[in-house]
Amino acid sequence: MSKSTRGFGFGRRSGTVTVIEQKVLRSSARNARMAFIITALIVGILAMTVASDHMHPILAALLAAPIAFVAGLFVWTLVRIWPVLRLLWWWLPEISAGMALVYGWIALANATPALVTLAVVAPLAGIPAAVPAIRRRVTALAWCLIVRHRLRVCFSQFIIANKSGSLPLILWARPTPVGERVWVYLRPGLSLSRLQGRLDEIAVTCHASSVLVELASESKKAAYLRFDIKRREVLTAKVSSPLTGVIDTENLPSAYTAPTDVPTALDLPDVPAESPLAAAVKSAANTNGKKAAKTAPAADTFDDDPWD
């Protein structure tokens, strides 16, 4: 391994390629050793306890020892190769596409003549380049692969998660109308609020205009996040409307023009003010009329009493 600091690259002195960082390798070795010891002890004790019911304790211990060793070795292997498995996961789409391309070409070359191979390969490469819809789809899928690696660069360069150097697990990505959407599972040492303060730097690294990060789902854990990478603005694009053929654009009414004289007050007729003396007399007359109406006797409905 090269002693260069981070990422892929050629060492200036040794000429080797740095695939996994030294800090990650040391942390993985330490964790694997502890996992082996703990697993071997627990499995050995359990196996000896179960076997001692059917045989002598010494024979049970001799039987439990290889079982504990095999179990511990299995756990040690998983923990030790986890950085390699994670690296393979990051490059799985590219590795799969490369293998499919190479083995597909070999299979066509061995099974069919050269002209038939060319007739099969030419449409596969020419149709996506000639049809705009297919070309845009292929480009969007390619950006999904690119942005996964760009996010990994962000986490390895300026968003350091923890002392061991373990990076978040970048799960998958899919294209959206404005860019890409990527799901990420964080490791200890990172949080949503910390990432929200570095969105400008993430956007620069991903070659995007802006980046939005939020929880992937309200019911999920805080470590499960969703990155929305925005590259273009779709709301400013011109779209065709079915009303263009219905509206008569030649006989449209003239545009409304605002009046030049803007009124500053309401134009209402003048109402003469009533003098205080006339208002007092009118109020007294209304009061006396109401009192007289209340004290007047009610008129008889019938003139004659039918019981007389």
GUTI-919277 format. One record per residue (C-alpha): residue number from 1; residue in three letters; x, y, z. Coordinates in nm, 4 decimals, padded with zeros to 6 digits. Example, Ala and Ser with C-alpha at 12.3 -4.5 7.8 and 13.67 -1.06 7.14 Angstrom:
1, Ala, 01.2300, -00.4500, 00.7800 $
2, Ser, 01.3670, -00.1060, 00.7140 $
This chain:
1, Met, 00.0000, 00.0000, 00.0000 $
2, Ser, 00.1131, 00.3489, -00.0669 $
3, Lys, 00.1566, 00.6017, 00.2116 $
4, Ser, -00.0376, 00.8744, 00.0328 $
5, Thr, -00.3067, 01.0386, 00.2383 $
6, Arg, -00.6411, 00.9798, 00.0707 $
7, Gly, -00.8293, 00.8426, -00.2269 $
8, Phe, -00.7097, 00.6833, -00.5479 $
9, Gly, -00.3843, 00.8002, -00.7001 $
10, Phe, -00.0317, 00.7039, -00.7848 $
11, Gly, 00.2339, 00.7492, -00.5227 $
12, Arg, 00.5195, 00.9732, -00.6261 $
13, Arg, 00.7894, 00.7566, -00.4677 $
14, Ser, 00.6696, 00.3989, -00.4633 $
15, Gly, 00.4489, 00.4102, -00.7742 $
16, Thr, 00.1785, 00.1947, -00.6134 $
17, Val, -00.1931, 00.2676, -00.6035 $
18, Thr, -00.3728, 00.3553, -00.2818 $
19, Val, -00.6946, 00.1550, -00.2769 $
20, Ile, -00.7719, 00.1573, 00.0968 $
21, Glu, -00.6244, 00.4065, 00.3404 $
22, Gln, -00.3799, 00.2959, 00.6040 $
23, Lys, -00.5974, 00.4342, 00.8821 $
24, Val, -00.8939, 00.2312, 00.7627 $
25, Leu, -00.6797, -00.0812, 00.7374 $
26, Arg, -00.5501, -00.0413, 01.0926 $
27, Ser, -00.8981, 00.0154, 01.2281 $
28, Ser, -01.0286, -00.2869, 01.0389 $
29, Ala, -00.7488, -00.5076, 01.1698 $
30, Arg, -00.8120, -00.3989, 01.5286 $
31, Asn, -01.1849, -00.4568, 01.5026 $
32, Ala, -01.1342, -00.7956, 01.3376 $
33, Arg, -00.8997, -00.9089, 01.6125 $
34, Met, -01.1443, -00.8089, 01.8857 $
35, Ala, -01.4325, -00.9738, 01.6981 $
36, Phe, -01.2344, -01.2984, 01.6695 $
37, Ile, -01.1546, -01.3099, 02.0412 $
38, Ile, -01.5067, -01.2303, 02.1582 $
39, Thr, -01.6731, -01.4692, 01.9118 $
40, Ala, -01.4337, -01.7535, 01.9911 $
41, Leu, -01.4868, -01.7174, 02.3679 $
42, Ile, -01.8661, -01.7013, 02.3498 $
43, Val, -01.9034, -01.9831, 02.0977 $
44, Gly, -01.6469, -02.1978, 02.2803 $
45, Ile, -01.8218, -02.1621, 02.6167 $
46, Leu, -02.1637, -02.2342, 02.4674 $
47, Ala, -02.0370, -02.5345, 02.2699 $
48, Met, -01.8550, -02.6817, 02.5721 $
49, Thr, -02.1642, -02.6330, 02.7910 $
50, Val, -02.3891, -02.8157, 02.5460 $
51, Ala, -02.1384, -03.0935, 02.4762 $
52, Ser, -02.0641, -03.1562, 02.8465 $
53, Asp, -02.4167, -03.2928, 02.8917 $
54, His, -02.3387, -03.5787, 02.6539 $
55, Met, -01.9694, -03.6497, 02.7168 $
56, His, -01.6807, -03.5951, 02.9542 $
57, Pro, -01.5901, -03.2252, 03.0159 $
58, Ile, -01.2403, -03.2758, 02.8720 $
59, Leu, -01.3796, -03.4230, 02.5523 $
60, Ala, -01.6381, -03.1401, 02.5419 $
61, Ala, -01.3581, -02.8841, 02.5647 $
62, Leu, -01.1630, -03.0578, 02.2862 $
63, Leu, -01.4754, -03.0532, 02.0690 $
64, Ala, -01.5626, -02.6904, 02.1465 $
65, Ala, -01.2145, -02.5583, 02.0622 $
66, Pro, -01.2290, -02.6135, 01.6819 $
67, Ile, -01.5896, -02.4955, 01.6712 $
68, Ala, -01.4940, -02.1726, 01.8488 $
69, Phe, -01.1935, -02.1256, 01.6209 $
70, Val, -01.4008, -02.1698, 01.3017 $
71, Ala, -01.6714, -01.9303, 01.4260 $
72, Gly, -01.4147, -01.6693, 01.5280 $
73, Leu, -01.2307, -01.7048, 01.1981 $
74, Phe, -01.5547, -01.6525, 01.0049 $
75, Val, -01.6353, -01.3308, 01.1946 $
76, Trp, -01.2732, -01.2138, 01.1650 $
77, Thr, -01.2891, -01.2596, 00.7862 $
78, Leu, -01.6123, -01.0610, 00.7550 $
79, Val, -01.4811, -00.7696, 00.9600 $
80, Arg, -01.1410, -00.7753, 00.7917 $
81, Ile, -01.2699, -00.7681, 00.4356 $
82, Trp, -01.5488, -00.5178, 00.5037 $
83, Pro, -01.3475, -00.2234, 00.3595 $
84, Val, -01.2947, -00.4268, 00.0429 $
85, Leu, -01.6640, -00.5188, 00.0239 $
86, Arg, -01.7595, -00.1560, 00.0661 $
87, Leu, -01.5161, -00.0579, -00.2090 $
88, Leu, -01.6663, -00.3212, -00.4372 $
89, Trp, -02.0130, -00.1867, -00.3589 $
90, Trp, -01.9083, 00.1645, -00.4616 $
91, Trp, -01.7790, 00.0381, -00.7969 $
92, Leu, -02.0344, -00.2395, -00.8504 $
93, Pro, -02.2260, -00.0684, -01.1387 $
94, Glu, -01.9050, 00.0119, -01.3253 $
95, Ile, -01.7621, -00.3354, -01.2669 $
96, Ser, -02.0870, -00.4984, -01.3815 $
97, Ala, -02.1085, -00.2825, -01.6938 $
98, Gly, -01.7450, -00.3491, -01.7820 $
99, Met, -01.7794, -00.7245, -01.7378 $
100, Ala, -02.1019, -00.7323, -01.9407 $
101, Leu, -01.9340, -00.5354, -02.2200 $
102, Val, -01.6214, -00.7523, -02.2323 $
103, Tyr, -01.7904, -01.0914, -02.1993 $
104, Gly, -02.0707, -00.9870, -02.4342 $
105, Trp, -01.8205, -00.8849, -02.7007 $
106, Ile, -01.6267, -01.2104, -02.6571 $
107, Ala, -01.9457, -01.4169, -02.6790 $
108, Leu, -02.0546, -01.2411, -02.9985 $
109, Ala, -01.7099, -01.2659, -03.1540 $
110, Asn, -01.6833, -01.6402, -03.0858 $
111, Ala, -02.0377, -01.7347, -03.1816 $
112, Thr, -02.1023, -01.5171, -03.4886 $
113, Pro, -01.9023, -01.3722, -03.7791 $
114, Ala, -01.7500, -01.0283, -03.7562 $
115, Leu, -02.0184, -00.8645, -03.9721 $
116, Val, -02.2966, -01.0001, -03.7544 $
117, Thr, -02.1152, -00.8774, -03.4438 $
118, Leu, -02.0789, -00.5334, -03.5979 $
119, Ala, -02.4474, -00.5338, -03.6977 $
120, Val, -02.5455, -00.6061, -03.3357 $
121, Val, -02.3054, -00.3645, -03.1691 $
122, Ala, -02.3636, -00.0690, -03.4050 $
123, Pro, -02.7338, -00.0220, -03.3150 $
124, Leu, -02.6584, -00.0600, -02.9444 $
125, Ala, -02.4142, 00.2290, -02.9655 $
126, Gly, -02.5759, 00.4290, -03.2452 $
127, Ile, -02.9393, 00.4390, -03.1317 $
128, Pro, -02.8684, 00.6061, -02.7953 $
129, Ala, -02.6496, 00.8601, -02.9734 $
130, Ala, -02.9092, 00.9351, -03.2433 $
131, Val, -03.2346, 00.9396, -03.0434 $
132, Pro, -03.2471, 01.2417, -02.8067 $
133, Ala, -03.4826, 01.0780, -02.5537 $
134, Ile, -03.2611, 00.7713, -02.5149 $
135, Arg, -02.9480, 00.9850, -02.5081 $
136, Arg, -03.0863, 01.1996, -02.2249 $
137, Arg, -03.1808, 00.8882, -02.0295 $
138, Val, -02.8349, 00.7376, -02.0686 $
139, Thr, -02.6764, 01.0676, -01.9661 $
140, Ala, -02.8969, 01.0869, -01.6562 $
141, Leu, -02.7960, 00.7340, -01.5541 $
142, Ala, -02.4303, 00.8194, -01.6080 $
143, Trp, -02.4630, 01.1231, -01.3804 $
144, Cys, -02.6114, 00.8946, -01.1126 $
145, Leu, -02.2945, 00.6874, -01.1202 $
146, Ile, -02.0750, 00.9963, -01.1175 $
147, Val, -02.2509, 01.1679, -00.8282 $
148, Arg, -02.2117, 00.8616, -00.6036 $
149, His, -01.8353, 00.8897, -00.6353 $
150, Arg, -01.8431, 01.2675, -00.5972 $
151, Leu, -02.0290, 01.2314, -00.2675 $
152, Arg, -01.7691, 00.9796, -00.1544 $
153, Val, -01.5025, 01.2397, -00.2335 $
154, Cys, -01.6900, 01.4898, -00.0151 $
155, Phe, -01.6944, 01.2517, 00.2802 $
156, Ser, -01.3292, 01.1553, 00.2404 $
157, Gln, -01.1868, 01.5042, 00.1829 $
158, Phe, -01.3634, 01.7624, 00.3979 $
159, Ile, -01.6447, 01.5848, 00.5897 $
160, Ile, -01.4442, 01.3567, 00.8164 $
161, Ala, -01.6782, 01.1230, 01.0023 $
162, Asn, -01.4690, 00.9719, 01.2838 $
163, Lys, -01.1143, 00.8899, 01.3908 $
164, Ser, -01.1094, 00.5540, 01.2164 $
165, Gly, -01.1821, 00.7176, 00.8820 $
166, Ser, -01.4836, 00.5020, 00.7978 $
167, Leu, -01.7041, 00.6656, 00.5333 $
168, Pro, -02.0836, 00.6627, 00.5087 $
169, Leu, -02.2422, 00.3921, 00.2999 $
170, Ile, -02.3663, 00.5434, -00.0265 $
171, Leu, -02.6542, 00.3169, -00.1229 $
172, Trp, -02.8068, 00.3965, -00.4614 $
173, Ala, -02.9049, 00.6856, -00.6865 $
174, Arg, -03.1722, 00.7583, -00.9437 $
175, Pro, -03.2309, 01.0460, -01.1887 $
176, Thr, -03.4865, 01.3210, -01.1220 $
177, Pro, -03.6223, 01.6005, -01.3481 $
178, Val, -03.3742, 01.8466, -01.1952 $
179, Gly, -03.0756, 01.6200, -01.1278 $
180, Glu, -03.0148, 01.3130, -00.9123 $
181, Arg, -03.1384, 01.1729, -00.5821 $
182, Val, -02.8968, 00.9699, -00.3690 $
183, Trp, -02.9653, 00.7720, -00.0510 $
184, Val, -02.6884, 00.7591, 00.2102 $
185, Tyr, -02.6546, 00.5757, 00.5421 $
186, Leu, -02.4325, 00.7712, 00.7802 $
187, Arg, -02.1690, 00.6305, 01.0121 $
188, Pro, -02.1124, 00.7535, 01.3713 $
189, Gly, -01.9749, 01.1069, 01.3786 $
190, Leu, -02.2090, 01.2701, 01.1257 $
191, Ser, -02.5573, 01.4179, 01.1507 $
192, Leu, -02.8128, 01.5938, 00.9343 $
193, Ser, -02.7460, 01.9360, 01.0875 $
194, Arg, -02.3729, 01.9055, 01.0254 $
195, Leu, -02.4241, 01.8203, 00.6595 $
196, Gln, -02.6704, 02.1054, 00.6100 $
197, Gly, -02.3916, 02.3481, 00.6941 $
198, Arg, -02.1704, 02.2113, 00.4126 $
199, Leu, -02.4227, 02.2083, 00.1263 $
200, Asp, -02.2368, 02.4737, -00.0746 $
201, Glu, -01.9156, 02.2719, -00.0691 $
202, Ile, -02.1033, 01.9518, -00.1589 $
203, Ala, -02.2654, 02.1294, -00.4549 $
204, Val, -01.9248, 02.2418, -00.5832 $
205, Thr, -01.7830, 01.8904, -00.5583 $
206, Cys, -02.0858, 01.7359, -00.7335 $
207, His, -02.0743, 01.9975, -01.0143 $
208, Ala, -02.4302, 02.1045, -00.9274 $
209, Ser, -02.6089, 02.4334, -00.8713 $
210, Ser, -02.7471, 02.3392, -00.5288 $
211, Val, -02.7869, 02.0416, -00.2950 $
212, Leu, -03.0649, 01.9585, -00.0497 $
213, Val, -03.0322, 01.6952, 00.2223 $
214, Glu, -03.3116, 01.5669, 00.4446 $
215, Leu, -03.4319, 01.2531, 00.6183 $
216, Ala, -03.5210, 00.9801, 00.3734 $
217, Ser, -03.8423, 00.9044, 00.5632 $
218, Glu, -04.0074, 01.0191, 00.8815 $
219, Ser, -04.0296, 00.6615, 01.0065 $
220, Lys, -03.6625, 00.5833, 00.9366 $
221, Lys, -03.3590, 00.6452, 01.1518 $
222, Ala, -03.1662, 00.9715, 01.1655 $
223, Ala, -02.8731, 00.8098, 00.9835 $
224, Tyr, -03.0781, 00.7345, 00.6704 $
225, Leu, -03.0637, 01.0508, 00.4542 $
226, Arg, -03.1585, 01.1575, 00.1041 $
227, Phe, -02.9486, 01.3945, -00.1083 $
228, Asp, -03.1217, 01.5886, -00.3868 $
229, Ile, -02.8655, 01.7141, -00.6395 $
230, Lys, -03.0032, 01.9998, -00.8516 $
231, Arg, -02.8366, 02.0706, -01.1865 $
232, Arg, -03.1041, 02.2484, -01.3901 $
233, Glu, -03.4231, 02.4490, -01.3508 $
234, Val, -03.7244, 02.2880, -01.5188 $
235, Leu, -03.9807, 02.5563, -01.4300 $
236, Thr, -03.8286, 02.8067, -01.6740 $
237, Ala, -03.8615, 02.5818, -01.9797 $
238, Lys, -04.1180, 02.6597, -02.2504 $
239, Val, -04.3947, 02.4029, -02.2918 $
240, Ser, -04.6512, 02.3610, -02.5682 $
241, Ser, -05.0163, 02.4320, -02.4870 $
242, Pro, -05.3255, 02.2849, -02.6585 $
243, Leu, -05.4878, 02.6315, -02.6435 $
244, Thr, -05.2546, 02.7764, -02.9047 $
245, Gly, -05.4699, 02.6407, -03.1866 $
246, Val, -05.7994, 02.7493, -03.0276 $
247, Ile, -05.7319, 03.1157, -02.9506 $
248, Asp, -05.7526, 03.3563, -03.2440 $
249, Thr, -05.4313, 03.5490, -03.2046 $
250, Glu, -05.5124, 03.7848, -03.4951 $
251, Asn, -05.8338, 03.9315, -03.3459 $
252, Leu, -05.7271, 03.9742, -02.9866 $
253, Pro, -05.8707, 04.2808, -02.8030 $
254, Ser, -05.6406, 04.5698, -02.7430 $
255, Ala, -05.4423, 04.5642, -02.4262 $
256, Tyr, -05.5773, 04.7471, -02.1241 $
257, Thr, -05.4090, 05.0784, -02.0546 $
258, Ala, -05.4149, 05.2271, -01.7092 $
259, Pro, -05.5613, 05.5785, -01.6682 $
260, Thr, -05.3135, 05.8607, -01.6456 $
261, Asp, -05.5113, 06.0636, -01.3858 $
262, Val, -05.5100, 05.8726, -01.0601 $
263, Pro, -05.7770, 05.9998, -00.8098 $
264, Thr, -05.6471, 06.0972, -00.4707 $
265, Ala, -05.9870, 06.1184, -00.2911 $
266, Leu, -06.3476, 06.0101, -00.3305 $
267, Asp, -06.5671, 06.2463, -00.5391 $
268, Leu, -06.8817, 06.2645, -00.3185 $
269, Pro, -07.1510, 06.5421, -00.3036 $
270, Asp, -07.1296, 06.7817, -00.0126 $
271, Val, -07.3812, 06.7208, 00.2707 $
272, Pro, -07.4666, 07.0283, 00.4828 $
273, Ala, -07.3923, 06.9853, 00.8489 $
274, Glu, -07.6903, 07.0094, 01.0889 $
275, Ser, -07.6739, 07.2737, 01.3612 $
276, Pro, -07.6507, 07.1574, 01.7252 $
277, Leu, -07.9844, 07.3273, 01.8169 $
278, Ala, -08.1776, 07.1565, 01.5380 $
279, Ala, -08.0243, 06.8200, 01.6344 $
280, Ala, -08.1315, 06.8662, 01.9984 $
281, Val, -08.4913, 06.9564, 01.8993 $
282, Lys, -08.5144, 06.6571, 01.6676 $
283, Ser, -08.3861, 06.4214, 01.9371 $
284, Ala, -08.6386, 06.5539, 02.1922 $
285, Ala, -08.9272, 06.5124, 01.9468 $
286, Asn, -08.8302, 06.1536, 01.8768 $
287, Thr, -08.8096, 06.0772, 02.2506 $
288, Asn, -09.1557, 06.2280, 02.3253 $
289, Gly, -09.3118, 06.0389, 02.0376 $
290, Lys, -09.1772, 05.7059, 02.1664 $
291, Lys, -09.3095, 05.7708, 02.5176 $
292, Ala, -09.6572, 05.8606, 02.3836 $
293, Ala, -09.6694, 05.5420, 02.1806 $
294, Lys, -09.5866, 05.3357, 02.4883 $
295, Thr, -09.8590, 05.4954, 02.7133 $
296, Ala, -10.1481, 05.4976, 02.4559 $
297, Pro, -10.4234, 05.2362, 02.5345 $
298, Ala, -10.4664, 04.9510, 02.2952 $
299, Ala, -10.7721, 04.9712, 02.0699 $
300, Asp, -11.0599, 04.7224, 02.1263 $
301, Thr, -11.0775, 04.4575, 01.8675 $
302, Phe, -11.4508, 04.3863, 01.9192 $
303, Asp, -11.7162, 04.6554, 01.9715 $
304, Asp, -11.9687, 04.4298, 02.1436 $
305, Asp, -11.9201, 04.1708, 02.4157 $
306, Pro, -12.0701, 03.8427, 02.2859 $
307, Trp, -12.1516, 03.7331, 02.6435 $
308, Asp, -12.3814, 04.0315, 02.7221 $
